[in-house]
Amino acid sequence: MLDQYKDQIEKALDTIRPYLEADGGNVKIVDLSEDMVLQLELTGACSSCPMSTMTLKAGVEEAIKKAIPEIIRVEAVNIEVA
């Protein structure tokens, strides 16, 4: 499933990566489930930032869903709850 969408997902992530990198973080694709839930790993400063949940929903998920409407949800596999 992931192979089919990987390039589109990377392009969508590239639109928001500069903002994540400016704050010392980034994001990596982990998996895309059969039911179209994208799992990402937040890296660097993003993995422990208290705002990462909001960043994921408002920034990352919005960019992904705009580029690939088939994806119904984006979740992080490693957000530490502050």
PyMOL Python script that loads the backbone (N, CA, C, O; Angstrom):
from pymol import cmd

cmd.read_pdbstr("""\
ATOM      1  N   MET A   1       0.837  -1.197   0.000  1.00  0.00           N
ATOM      2  CA  MET A   1       0.000   0.000   0.000  1.00  0.00           C
ATOM      3  C   MET A   1       0.880   1.257   0.000  1.00  0.00           C
ATOM      4  O   MET A   1       0.621   2.204  -0.743  1.00  0.00           O
ATOM      5  N   LEU A   2       1.911   1.255   0.833  1.00  0.00           N
ATOM      6  CA  LEU A   2       2.773   2.433   0.954  1.00  0.00           C
ATOM      7  C   LEU A   2       3.486   2.744  -0.354  1.00  0.00           C
ATOM      8  O   LEU A   2       3.599   3.907  -0.742  1.00  0.00           O
ATOM      9  N   ASP A   3       3.970   1.705  -1.037  1.00  0.00           N
ATOM     10  CA  ASP A   3       4.720   1.923  -2.273  1.00  0.00           C
ATOM     11  C   ASP A   3       3.932   2.733  -3.297  1.00  0.00           C
ATOM     12  O   ASP A   3       4.489   3.563  -4.015  1.00  0.00           O
ATOM     13  N   GLN A   4       2.641   2.479  -3.350  1.00  0.00           N
ATOM     14  CA  GLN A   4       1.763   3.140  -4.309  1.00  0.00           C
ATOM     15  C   GLN A   4       1.681   4.655  -4.072  1.00  0.00           C
ATOM     16  O   GLN A   4       1.501   5.423  -5.017  1.00  0.00           O
ATOM     17  N   TYR A   5       1.812   5.077  -2.812  1.00  0.00           N
ATOM     18  CA  TYR A   5       1.622   6.489  -2.454  1.00  0.00           C
ATOM     19  C   TYR A   5       2.887   7.194  -1.962  1.00  0.00           C
ATOM     20  O   TYR A   5       2.863   8.395  -1.694  1.00  0.00           O
ATOM     21  N   LYS A   6       3.981   6.459  -1.843  1.00  0.00           N
ATOM     22  CA  LYS A   6       5.175   7.011  -1.181  1.00  0.00           C
ATOM     23  C   LYS A   6       5.667   8.326  -1.810  1.00  0.00           C
ATOM     24  O   LYS A   6       5.960   9.281  -1.090  1.00  0.00           O
ATOM     25  N   ASP A   7       5.757   8.378  -3.133  1.00  0.00           N
ATOM     26  CA  ASP A   7       6.247   9.606  -3.780  1.00  0.00           C
ATOM     27  C   ASP A   7       5.331  10.794  -3.510  1.00  0.00           C
ATOM     28  O   ASP A   7       5.801  11.901  -3.249  1.00  0.00           O
ATOM     29  N   GLN A   8       4.025  10.561  -3.575  1.00  0.00           N
ATOM     30  CA  GLN A   8       3.064  11.647  -3.305  1.00  0.00           C
ATOM     31  C   GLN A   8       3.176  12.113  -1.852  1.00  0.00           C
ATOM     32  O   GLN A   8       3.118  13.310  -1.569  1.00  0.00           O
ATOM     33  N   ILE A   9       3.338  11.159  -0.941  1.00  0.00           N
ATOM     34  CA  ILE A   9       3.455  11.504   0.484  1.00  0.00           C
ATOM     35  C   ILE A   9       4.716  12.324   0.710  1.00  0.00           C
ATOM     36  O   ILE A   9       4.683  13.341   1.403  1.00  0.00           O
ATOM     37  N   GLU A  10       5.836  11.883   0.122  1.00  0.00           N
ATOM     38  CA  GLU A  10       7.103  12.617   0.281  1.00  0.00           C
ATOM     39  C   GLU A  10       6.989  14.041  -0.264  1.00  0.00           C
ATOM     40  O   GLU A  10       7.491  14.982   0.352  1.00  0.00           O
ATOM     41  N   LYS A  11       6.341  14.200  -1.401  1.00  0.00           N
ATOM     42  CA  LYS A  11       6.161  15.546  -1.980  1.00  0.00           C
ATOM     43  C   LYS A  11       5.340  16.428  -1.045  1.00  0.00           C
ATOM     44  O   LYS A  11       5.663  17.599  -0.848  1.00  0.00           O
ATOM     45  N   ALA A  12       4.278  15.865  -0.471  1.00  0.00           N
ATOM     46  CA  ALA A  12       3.452  16.636   0.461  1.00  0.00           C
ATOM     47  C   ALA A  12       4.255  17.003   1.708  1.00  0.00           C
ATOM     48  O   ALA A  12       4.161  18.127   2.202  1.00  0.00           O
ATOM     49  N   LEU A  13       5.042  16.058   2.213  1.00  0.00           N
ATOM     50  CA  LEU A  13       5.868  16.336   3.390  1.00  0.00           C
ATOM     51  C   LEU A  13       6.929  17.394   3.082  1.00  0.00           C
ATOM     52  O   LEU A  13       7.263  18.211   3.940  1.00  0.00           O
ATOM     53  N   ASP A  14       7.453  17.376   1.865  1.00  0.00           N
ATOM     54  CA  ASP A  14       8.469  18.363   1.481  1.00  0.00           C
ATOM     55  C   ASP A  14       7.936  19.788   1.540  1.00  0.00           C
ATOM     56  O   ASP A  14       8.714  20.730   1.693  1.00  0.00           O
ATOM     57  N   THR A  15       6.610  19.965   1.421  1.00  0.00           N
ATOM     58  CA  THR A  15       6.052  21.310   1.489  1.00  0.00           C
ATOM     59  C   THR A  15       6.085  21.866   2.909  1.00  0.00           C
ATOM     60  O   THR A  15       6.058  23.082   3.095  1.00  0.00           O
ATOM     61  N   ILE A  16       6.142  20.993   3.910  1.00  0.00           N
ATOM     62  CA  ILE A  16       6.147  21.479   5.296  1.00  0.00           C
ATOM     63  C   ILE A  16       7.462  21.212   6.010  1.00  0.00           C
ATOM     64  O   ILE A  16       7.678  21.719   7.111  1.00  0.00           O
ATOM     65  N   ARG A  17       8.345  20.425   5.404  1.00  0.00           N
ATOM     66  CA  ARG A  17       9.634  20.118   6.046  1.00  0.00           C
ATOM     67  C   ARG A  17      10.443  21.356   6.420  1.00  0.00           C
ATOM     68  O   ARG A  17      11.039  21.373   7.496  1.00  0.00           O
ATOM     69  N   PRO A  18      10.491  22.393   5.584  1.00  0.00           N
ATOM     70  CA  PRO A  18      11.288  23.569   5.974  1.00  0.00           C
ATOM     71  C   PRO A  18      10.858  24.163   7.318  1.00  0.00           C
ATOM     72  O   PRO A  18      11.690  24.659   8.077  1.00  0.00           O
ATOM     73  N   TYR A  19       9.560  24.109   7.606  1.00  0.00           N
ATOM     74  CA  TYR A  19       9.064  24.644   8.880  1.00  0.00           C
ATOM     75  C   TYR A  19       9.483  23.748  10.044  1.00  0.00           C
ATOM     76  O   TYR A  19       9.854  24.235  11.112  1.00  0.00           O
ATOM     77  N   LEU A  20       9.420  22.448   9.826  1.00  0.00           N
ATOM     78  CA  LEU A  20       9.843  21.511  10.868  1.00  0.00           C
ATOM     79  C   LEU A  20      11.342  21.630  11.109  1.00  0.00           C
ATOM     80  O   LEU A  20      11.794  21.661  12.254  1.00  0.00           O
ATOM     81  N   GLU A  21      12.111  21.695  10.021  1.00  0.00           N
ATOM     82  CA  GLU A  21      13.564  21.785  10.132  1.00  0.00           C
ATOM     83  C   GLU A  21      14.006  23.082  10.787  1.00  0.00           C
ATOM     84  O   GLU A  21      15.026  23.111  11.475  1.00  0.00           O
ATOM     85  N   ALA A  22      13.251  24.160  10.582  1.00  0.00           N
ATOM     86  CA  ALA A  22      13.583  25.445  11.200  1.00  0.00           C
ATOM     87  C   ALA A  22      13.547  25.342  12.721  1.00  0.00           C
ATOM     88  O   ALA A  22      14.249  26.073  13.419  1.00  0.00           O
ATOM     89  N   ASP A  23      12.723  24.428  13.227  1.00  0.00           N
ATOM     90  CA  ASP A  23      12.628  24.214  14.670  1.00  0.00           C
ATOM     91  C   ASP A  23      13.431  23.004  15.130  1.00  0.00           C
ATOM     92  O   ASP A  23      13.279  22.555  16.266  1.00  0.00           O
ATOM     93  N   GLY A  24      14.280  22.479  14.262  1.00  0.00           N
ATOM     94  CA  GLY A  24      15.162  21.374  14.645  1.00  0.00           C
ATOM     95  C   GLY A  24      14.522  20.000  14.564  1.00  0.00           C
ATOM     96  O   GLY A  24      14.994  19.062  15.206  1.00  0.00           O
ATOM     97  N   GLY A  25      13.458  19.865  13.787  1.00  0.00           N
ATOM     98  CA  GLY A  25      12.794  18.570  13.688  1.00  0.00           C
ATOM     99  C   GLY A  25      12.616  18.120  12.255  1.00  0.00           C
ATOM    100  O   GLY A  25      13.046  18.785  11.313  1.00  0.00           O
ATOM    101  N   ASN A  26      11.973  16.980  12.113  1.00  0.00           N
ATOM    102  CA  ASN A  26      11.648  16.453  10.793  1.00  0.00           C
ATOM    103  C   ASN A  26      10.619  15.352  10.964  1.00  0.00           C
ATOM    104  O   ASN A  26      10.129  15.116  12.068  1.00  0.00           O
ATOM    105  N   VAL A  27      10.292  14.678   9.870  1.00  0.00           N
ATOM    106  CA  VAL A  27       9.285  13.632   9.912  1.00  0.00           C
ATOM    107  C   VAL A  27       9.683  12.540   8.916  1.00  0.00           C
ATOM    108  O   VAL A  27      10.190  12.829   7.832  1.00  0.00           O
ATOM    109  N   LYS A  28       9.444  11.276   9.300  1.00  0.00           N
ATOM    110  CA  LYS A  28       9.742  10.140   8.433  1.00  0.00           C
ATOM    111  C   LYS A  28       8.499   9.280   8.282  1.00  0.00           C
ATOM    112  O   LYS A  28       7.728   9.115   9.227  1.00  0.00           O
ATOM    113  N   ILE A  29       8.312   8.737   7.093  1.00  0.00           N
ATOM    114  CA  ILE A  29       7.197   7.823   6.845  1.00  0.00           C
ATOM    115  C   ILE A  29       7.506   6.480   7.501  1.00  0.00           C
ATOM    116  O   ILE A  29       8.597   5.933   7.337  1.00  0.00           O
ATOM    117  N   VAL A  30       6.525   5.952   8.252  1.00  0.00           N
ATOM    118  CA  VAL A  30       6.671   4.635   8.849  1.00  0.00           C
ATOM    119  C   VAL A  30       5.867   3.610   8.058  1.00  0.00           C
ATOM    120  O   VAL A  30       6.409   2.596   7.619  1.00  0.00           O
ATOM    121  N   ASP A  31       4.571   3.874   7.875  1.00  0.00           N
ATOM    122  CA  ASP A  31       3.721   2.904   7.183  1.00  0.00           C
ATOM    123  C   ASP A  31       2.411   3.557   6.755  1.00  0.00           C
ATOM    124  O   ASP A  31       2.019   4.604   7.271  1.00  0.00           O
ATOM    125  N   LEU A  32       1.755   2.923   5.816  1.00  0.00           N
ATOM    126  CA  LEU A  32       0.413   3.310   5.399  1.00  0.00           C
ATOM    127  C   LEU A  32      -0.435   2.046   5.466  1.00  0.00           C
ATOM    128  O   LEU A  32      -0.191   1.083   4.740  1.00  0.00           O
ATOM    129  N   SER A  33      -1.427   2.060   6.340  1.00  0.00           N
ATOM    130  CA  SER A  33      -2.242   0.862   6.562  1.00  0.00           C
ATOM    131  C   SER A  33      -3.223   0.640   5.418  1.00  0.00           C
ATOM    132  O   SER A  33      -3.441   1.516   4.581  1.00  0.00           O
ATOM    133  N   GLU A  34      -3.808  -0.552   5.403  1.00  0.00           N
ATOM    134  CA  GLU A  34      -4.808  -0.903   4.389  1.00  0.00           C
ATOM    135  C   GLU A  34      -6.003   0.041   4.442  1.00  0.00           C
ATOM    136  O   GLU A  34      -6.623   0.321   3.416  1.00  0.00           O
ATOM    137  N   ASP A  35      -6.331   0.539   5.655  1.00  0.00           N
ATOM    138  CA  ASP A  35      -7.471   1.452   5.786  1.00  0.00           C
ATOM    139  C   ASP A  35      -7.061   2.924   5.650  1.00  0.00           C
ATOM    140  O   ASP A  35      -7.774   3.819   6.103  1.00  0.00           O
ATOM    141  N   MET A  36      -5.893   3.162   5.014  1.00  0.00           N
ATOM    142  CA  MET A  36      -5.424   4.498   4.636  1.00  0.00           C
ATOM    143  C   MET A  36      -5.135   5.416   5.832  1.00  0.00           C
ATOM    144  O   MET A  36      -5.465   6.602   5.812  1.00  0.00           O
ATOM    145  N   VAL A  37      -4.521   4.853   6.861  1.00  0.00           N
ATOM    146  CA  VAL A  37      -4.022   5.641   7.986  1.00  0.00           C
ATOM    147  C   VAL A  37      -2.499   5.693   7.840  1.00  0.00           C
ATOM    148  O   VAL A  37      -1.828   4.662   7.852  1.00  0.00           O
ATOM    149  N   LEU A  38      -1.974   6.895   7.705  1.00  0.00           N
ATOM    150  CA  LEU A  38      -0.542   7.093   7.529  1.00  0.00           C
ATOM    151  C   LEU A  38       0.125   7.234   8.891  1.00  0.00           C
ATOM    152  O   LEU A  38      -0.296   8.041   9.720  1.00  0.00           O
ATOM    153  N   GLN A  39       1.171   6.441   9.113  1.00  0.00           N
ATOM    154  CA  GLN A  39       1.939   6.534  10.354  1.00  0.00           C
ATOM    155  C   GLN A  39       3.273   7.195  10.052  1.00  0.00           C
ATOM    156  O   GLN A  39       3.990   6.810   9.129  1.00  0.00           O
ATOM    157  N   LEU A  40       3.583   8.202  10.859  1.00  0.00           N
ATOM    158  CA  LEU A  40       4.824   8.948  10.706  1.00  0.00           C
ATOM    159  C   LEU A  40       5.605   8.923  11.997  1.00  0.00           C
ATOM    160  O   LEU A  40       5.041   8.773  13.080  1.00  0.00           O
ATOM    161  N   GLU A  41       6.913   9.071  11.870  1.00  0.00           N
ATOM    162  CA  GLU A  41       7.768   9.239  13.045  1.00  0.00           C
ATOM    163  C   GLU A  41       8.276  10.670  13.047  1.00  0.00           C
ATOM    164  O   GLU A  41       8.880  11.131  12.078  1.00  0.00           O
ATOM    165  N   LEU A  42       8.025  11.358  14.135  1.00  0.00           N
ATOM    166  CA  LEU A  42       8.548  12.711  14.293  1.00  0.00           C
ATOM    167  C   LEU A  42       9.965  12.581  14.837  1.00  0.00           C
ATOM    168  O   LEU A  42      10.201  11.846  15.796  1.00  0.00           O
ATOM    169  N   THR A  43      10.901  13.290  14.229  1.00  0.00           N
ATOM    170  CA  THR A  43      12.305  13.159  14.619  1.00  0.00           C
ATOM    171  C   THR A  43      12.863  14.489  15.112  1.00  0.00           C
ATOM    172  O   THR A  43      12.262  15.547  14.927  1.00  0.00           O
ATOM    173  N   GLY A  44      14.016  14.403  15.737  1.00  0.00           N
ATOM    174  CA  GLY A  44      14.664  15.604  16.260  1.00  0.00           C
ATOM    175  C   GLY A  44      13.822  16.266  17.328  1.00  0.00           C
ATOM    176  O   GLY A  44      13.228  15.590  18.168  1.00  0.00           O
ATOM    177  N   ALA A  45      13.770  17.595  17.299  1.00  0.00           N
ATOM    178  CA  ALA A  45      13.028  18.350  18.303  1.00  0.00           C
ATOM    179  C   ALA A  45      11.534  18.039  18.273  1.00  0.00           C
ATOM    180  O   ALA A  45      10.852  18.187  19.288  1.00  0.00           O
ATOM    181  N   CYS A  46      11.021  17.612  17.125  1.00  0.00           N
ATOM    182  CA  CYS A  46       9.586  17.345  17.007  1.00  0.00           C
ATOM    183  C   CYS A  46       9.127  16.171  17.870  1.00  0.00           C
ATOM    184  O   CYS A  46       7.965  16.121  18.273  1.00  0.00           O
ATOM    185  N   SER A  47      10.027  15.223  18.158  1.00  0.00           N
ATOM    186  CA  SER A  47       9.614  14.033  18.900  1.00  0.00           C
ATOM    187  C   SER A  47       9.254  14.333  20.350  1.00  0.00           C
ATOM    188  O   SER A  47       8.494  13.588  20.967  1.00  0.00           O
ATOM    189  N   SER A  48       9.793  15.417  20.895  1.00  0.00           N
ATOM    190  CA  SER A  48       9.510  15.728  22.296  1.00  0.00           C
ATOM    191  C   SER A  48       8.854  17.091  22.513  1.00  0.00           C
ATOM    192  O   SER A  48       8.655  17.509  23.653  1.00  0.00           O
ATOM    193  N   CYS A  49       8.522  17.774  21.443  1.00  0.00           N
ATOM    194  CA  CYS A  49       7.921  19.102  21.554  1.00  0.00           C
ATOM    195  C   CYS A  49       6.477  18.999  22.041  1.00  0.00           C
ATOM    196  O   CYS A  49       5.712  18.187  21.520  1.00  0.00           O
ATOM    197  N   PRO A  50       6.096  19.800  23.022  1.00  0.00           N
ATOM    198  CA  PRO A  50       4.717  19.764  23.504  1.00  0.00           C
ATOM    199  C   PRO A  50       3.695  20.187  22.451  1.00  0.00           C
ATOM    200  O   PRO A  50       2.512  19.868  22.574  1.00  0.00           O
ATOM    201  N   MET A  51       4.136  20.893  21.432  1.00  0.00           N
ATOM    202  CA  MET A  51       3.226  21.335  20.371  1.00  0.00           C
ATOM    203  C   MET A  51       3.154  20.340  19.215  1.00  0.00           C
ATOM    204  O   MET A  51       2.450  20.592  18.237  1.00  0.00           O
ATOM    205  N   SER A  52       3.861  19.222  19.304  1.00  0.00           N
ATOM    206  CA  SER A  52       3.955  18.309  18.161  1.00  0.00           C
ATOM    207  C   SER A  52       2.610  17.721  17.755  1.00  0.00           C
ATOM    208  O   SER A  52       2.384  17.485  16.568  1.00  0.00           O
ATOM    209  N   THR A  53       1.715  17.478  18.704  1.00  0.00           N
ATOM    210  CA  THR A  53       0.401  16.949  18.351  1.00  0.00           C
ATOM    211  C   THR A  53      -0.355  17.950  17.492  1.00  0.00           C
ATOM    212  O   THR A  53      -0.995  17.577  16.509  1.00  0.00           O
ATOM    213  N   MET A  54      -0.279  19.221  17.866  1.00  0.00           N
ATOM    214  CA  MET A  54      -0.947  20.266  17.093  1.00  0.00           C
ATOM    215  C   MET A  54      -0.279  20.423  15.721  1.00  0.00           C
ATOM    216  O   MET A  54      -0.963  20.583  14.710  1.00  0.00           O
ATOM    217  N   THR A  55       1.031  20.378  15.691  1.00  0.00           N
ATOM    218  CA  THR A  55       1.770  20.464  14.427  1.00  0.00           C
ATOM    219  C   THR A  55       1.361  19.328  13.507  1.00  0.00           C
ATOM    220  O   THR A  55       1.143  19.526  12.312  1.00  0.00           O
ATOM    221  N   LEU A  56       1.261  18.141  14.078  1.00  0.00           N
ATOM    222  CA  LEU A  56       0.900  16.975  13.276  1.00  0.00           C
ATOM    223  C   LEU A  56      -0.482  17.147  12.668  1.00  0.00           C
ATOM    224  O   LEU A  56      -0.662  16.919  11.472  1.00  0.00           O
ATOM    225  N   LYS A  57      -1.450  17.540  13.463  1.00  0.00           N
ATOM    226  CA  LYS A  57      -2.829  17.669  12.981  1.00  0.00           C
ATOM    227  C   LYS A  57      -2.996  18.871  12.050  1.00  0.00           C
ATOM    228  O   LYS A  57      -3.542  18.735  10.955  1.00  0.00           O
ATOM    229  N   ALA A  58      -2.535  20.031  12.473  1.00  0.00           N
ATOM    230  CA  ALA A  58      -2.794  21.262  11.727  1.00  0.00           C
ATOM    231  C   ALA A  58      -1.888  21.400  10.500  1.00  0.00           C
ATOM    232  O   ALA A  58      -2.320  21.913   9.469  1.00  0.00           O
ATOM    233  N   GLY A  59      -0.662  20.954  10.604  1.00  0.00           N
ATOM    234  CA  GLY A  59       0.276  21.145   9.499  1.00  0.00           C
ATOM    235  C   GLY A  59       0.456  19.922   8.646  1.00  0.00           C
ATOM    236  O   GLY A  59       0.151  19.932   7.453  1.00  0.00           O
ATOM    237  N   VAL A  60       0.954  18.862   9.255  1.00  0.00           N
ATOM    238  CA  VAL A  60       1.322  17.661   8.514  1.00  0.00           C
ATOM    239  C   VAL A  60       0.085  16.979   7.927  1.00  0.00           C
ATOM    240  O   VAL A  60       0.040  16.703   6.728  1.00  0.00           O
ATOM    241  N   GLU A  61      -0.914  16.708   8.762  1.00  0.00           N
ATOM    242  CA  GLU A  61      -2.098  16.006   8.276  1.00  0.00           C
ATOM    243  C   GLU A  61      -2.817  16.805   7.185  1.00  0.00           C
ATOM    244  O   GLU A  61      -3.284  16.243   6.195  1.00  0.00           O
ATOM    245  N   GLU A  62      -2.898  18.104   7.379  1.00  0.00           N
ATOM    246  CA  GLU A  62      -3.566  18.955   6.385  1.00  0.00           C
ATOM    247  C   GLU A  62      -2.850  18.893   5.034  1.00  0.00           C
ATOM    248  O   GLU A  62      -3.495  18.783   3.991  1.00  0.00           O
ATOM    249  N   ALA A  63      -1.524  18.964   5.057  1.00  0.00           N
ATOM    250  CA  ALA A  63      -0.751  18.906   3.812  1.00  0.00           C
ATOM    251  C   ALA A  63      -0.909  17.549   3.127  1.00  0.00           C
ATOM    252  O   ALA A  63      -1.042  17.475   1.905  1.00  0.00           O
ATOM    253  N   ILE A  64      -0.893  16.493   3.909  1.00  0.00           N
ATOM    254  CA  ILE A  64      -1.030  15.139   3.354  1.00  0.00           C
ATOM    255  C   ILE A  64      -2.415  14.946   2.748  1.00  0.00           C
ATOM    256  O   ILE A  64      -2.541  14.470   1.620  1.00  0.00           O
ATOM    257  N   LYS A  65      -3.450  15.311   3.493  1.00  0.00           N
ATOM    258  CA  LYS A  65      -4.816  15.092   3.019  1.00  0.00           C
ATOM    259  C   LYS A  65      -5.152  15.960   1.800  1.00  0.00           C
ATOM    260  O   LYS A  65      -5.945  15.561   0.948  1.00  0.00           O
ATOM    261  N   LYS A  66      -4.550  17.131   1.726  1.00  0.00           N
ATOM    262  CA  LYS A  66      -4.771  17.995   0.569  1.00  0.00           C
ATOM    263  C   LYS A  66      -4.154  17.347  -0.678  1.00  0.00           C
ATOM    264  O   LYS A  66      -4.742  17.389  -1.758  1.00  0.00           O
ATOM    265  N   ALA A  67      -2.978  16.755  -0.524  1.00  0.00           N
ATOM    266  CA  ALA A  67      -2.282  16.137  -1.651  1.00  0.00           C
ATOM    267  C   ALA A  67      -2.844  14.759  -1.995  1.00  0.00           C
ATOM    268  O   ALA A  67      -2.900  14.379  -3.164  1.00  0.00           O
ATOM    269  N   ILE A  68      -3.260  14.015  -0.970  1.00  0.00           N
ATOM    270  CA  ILE A  68      -3.745  12.649  -1.161  1.00  0.00           C
ATOM    271  C   ILE A  68      -5.026  12.461  -0.352  1.00  0.00           C
ATOM    272  O   ILE A  68      -4.978  11.973   0.777  1.00  0.00           O
ATOM    273  N   PRO A  69      -6.163  12.841  -0.915  1.00  0.00           N
ATOM    274  CA  PRO A  69      -7.432  12.780  -0.177  1.00  0.00           C
ATOM    275  C   PRO A  69      -7.822  11.377   0.284  1.00  0.00           C
ATOM    276  O   PRO A  69      -8.633  11.223   1.197  1.00  0.00           O
ATOM    277  N   GLU A  70      -7.245  10.357  -0.346  1.00  0.00           N
ATOM    278  CA  GLU A  70      -7.561   8.980   0.049  1.00  0.00           C
ATOM    279  C   GLU A  70      -7.100   8.664   1.476  1.00  0.00           C
ATOM    280  O   GLU A  70      -7.667   7.793   2.136  1.00  0.00           O
ATOM    281  N   ILE A  71      -6.085   9.366   1.940  1.00  0.00           N
ATOM    282  CA  ILE A  71      -5.579   9.143   3.302  1.00  0.00           C
ATOM    283  C   ILE A  71      -6.566   9.771   4.281  1.00  0.00           C
ATOM    284  O   ILE A  71      -6.862  10.964   4.211  1.00  0.00           O
ATOM    285  N   ILE A  72      -7.070   8.939   5.198  1.00  0.00           N
ATOM    286  CA  ILE A  72      -8.123   9.427   6.099  1.00  0.00           C
ATOM    287  C   ILE A  72      -7.579  10.002   7.403  1.00  0.00           C
ATOM    288  O   ILE A  72      -8.232  10.830   8.039  1.00  0.00           O
ATOM    289  N   ARG A  73      -6.377   9.565   7.805  1.00  0.00           N
ATOM    290  CA  ARG A  73      -5.835  10.053   9.072  1.00  0.00           C
ATOM    291  C   ARG A  73      -4.317   9.926   9.061  1.00  0.00           C
ATOM    292  O   ARG A  73      -3.761   9.046   8.404  1.00  0.00           O
ATOM    293  N   VAL A  74      -3.662  10.807   9.790  1.00  0.00           N
ATOM    294  CA  VAL A  74      -2.221  10.767   9.975  1.00  0.00           C
ATOM    295  C   VAL A  74      -1.966  10.681  11.465  1.00  0.00           C
ATOM    296  O   VAL A  74      -2.512  11.465  12.241  1.00  0.00           O
ATOM    297  N   GLU A  75      -1.130   9.724  11.868  1.00  0.00           N
ATOM    298  CA  GLU A  75      -0.798   9.626  13.289  1.00  0.00           C
ATOM    299  C   GLU A  75       0.701   9.431  13.463  1.00  0.00           C
ATOM    300  O   GLU A  75       1.374   8.843  12.616  1.00  0.00           O
ATOM    301  N   ALA A  76       1.201   9.933  14.572  1.00  0.00           N
ATOM    302  CA  ALA A  76       2.617   9.777  14.897  1.00  0.00           C
ATOM    303  C   ALA A  76       2.773   8.557  15.788  1.00  0.00           C
ATOM    304  O   ALA A  76       1.950   8.299  16.666  1.00  0.00           O
ATOM    305  N   VAL A  77       3.831   7.821  15.549  1.00  0.00           N
ATOM    306  CA  VAL A  77       4.053   6.612  16.332  1.00  0.00           C
ATOM    307  C   VAL A  77       4.922   6.869  17.563  1.00  0.00           C
ATOM    308  O   VAL A  77       5.114   5.969  18.380  1.00  0.00           O
ATOM    309  N   ASN A  78       5.444   8.080  17.704  1.00  0.00           N
ATOM    310  CA  ASN A  78       6.407   8.306  18.777  1.00  0.00           C
ATOM    311  C   ASN A  78       6.240   9.633  19.528  1.00  0.00           C
ATOM    312  O   ASN A  78       7.215  10.145  20.077  1.00  0.00           O
ATOM    313  N   ILE A  79       5.053  10.188  19.564  1.00  0.00           N
ATOM    314  CA  ILE A  79       4.876  11.451  20.295  1.00  0.00           C
ATOM    315  C   ILE A  79       4.950  11.178  21.794  1.00  0.00           C
ATOM    316  O   ILE A  79       4.225  10.340  22.331  1.00  0.00           O
ATOM    317  N   GLU A  80       5.849  11.910  22.455  1.00  0.00           N
ATOM    318  CA  GLU A  80       5.940  11.811  23.908  1.00  0.00           C
ATOM    319  C   GLU A  80       4.958  12.814  24.506  1.00  0.00           C
ATOM    320  O   GLU A  80       4.957  13.992  24.149  1.00  0.00           O
ATOM    321  N   VAL A  81       4.135  12.335  25.408  1.00  0.00           N
ATOM    322  CA  VAL A  81       3.167  13.233  26.045  1.00  0.00           C
ATOM    323  C   VAL A  81       3.886  14.026  27.123  1.00  0.00           C
ATOM    324  O   VAL A  81       4.483  13.460  28.039  1.00  0.00           O
ATOM    325  N   ALA A  82       3.820  15.344  26.999  1.00  0.00           N
ATOM    326  CA  ALA A  82       4.544  16.207  27.945  1.00  0.00           C
ATOM    327  C   ALA A  82       3.760  16.349  29.243  1.00  0.00           C
ATOM    328  O   ALA A  82       4.206  17.037  30.161  1.00  0.00           O
TER     329      ALA A  82
END
""", "prot")
cmd.dss("prot")
cmd.show_as("cartoon", "prot")
cmd.util.cbc("prot")
cmd.orient("prot")
